Amino acid sequence: MKKLNVSPRQDDINTNQLRKHGYVPAIYYGGDEKPRKLTASKKELNALIARIGGNALYEIAIENDVKWAILKDVQRDPVTKEIIHVDFLDAADNRKISMSVPLKFEGTDELESKGIILQRQIETINVEGCVNTIPSYISVNVGNLKVGESIRIGDLKIGNDIQVLDPLDKLVAVTISAVT
């Protein structure tokens, strides 16, 4: 389930106090309405992000009002890495947005069994597309690579409804021999 229950947040609420009590300040914006300040349970938010990722479509329940949104930004404490604030972007319409999509490397076990090491050069790709067409991740199949072969952004299978903003010749990963 991708549903997250949130509550409206008043302007005079101290966000540090919210965090101490297990809540994360958030904001919901986009569409025709003005931005809405919210609070979310830190435990529920962490569990949802761990389960479905950051780029997925979320169902946000603000009291009795249900909205669809993308987790546009996650701010973390630089020391503890705990989430300290999140931004939700309205996903109800088909407007174009740009965002960073994580890469999911598949077939790494096959490489390791052949004594091949995969050197990842990037972990995300910047894309632009309609809110509901941007995937939560992009698959990178590396299982058939041989030593010395590489993959570039232009080699990836990305849908026609998504525009890649990074250079297509940008290196994604390269393989090297595990034997020195």
Secondary structure, DSSP 4 states (H G I P E B T S, - for coil): --EEEEEE--TTS-HHHHHHTTEEEEEEE-TTSPPEEEEEEHHHHHHHHHHH-SSSEEEEEETTEEEEEEEEEEEE-TTT--EEEEEEEE-SS--EEEEEEEEEEE-HHHHHHTTEEEEES-SEEEEEEEGGGS-S-EEEE-TT--TT-EEEGGGS---TTEEE-S-TT-EEEEEEES--
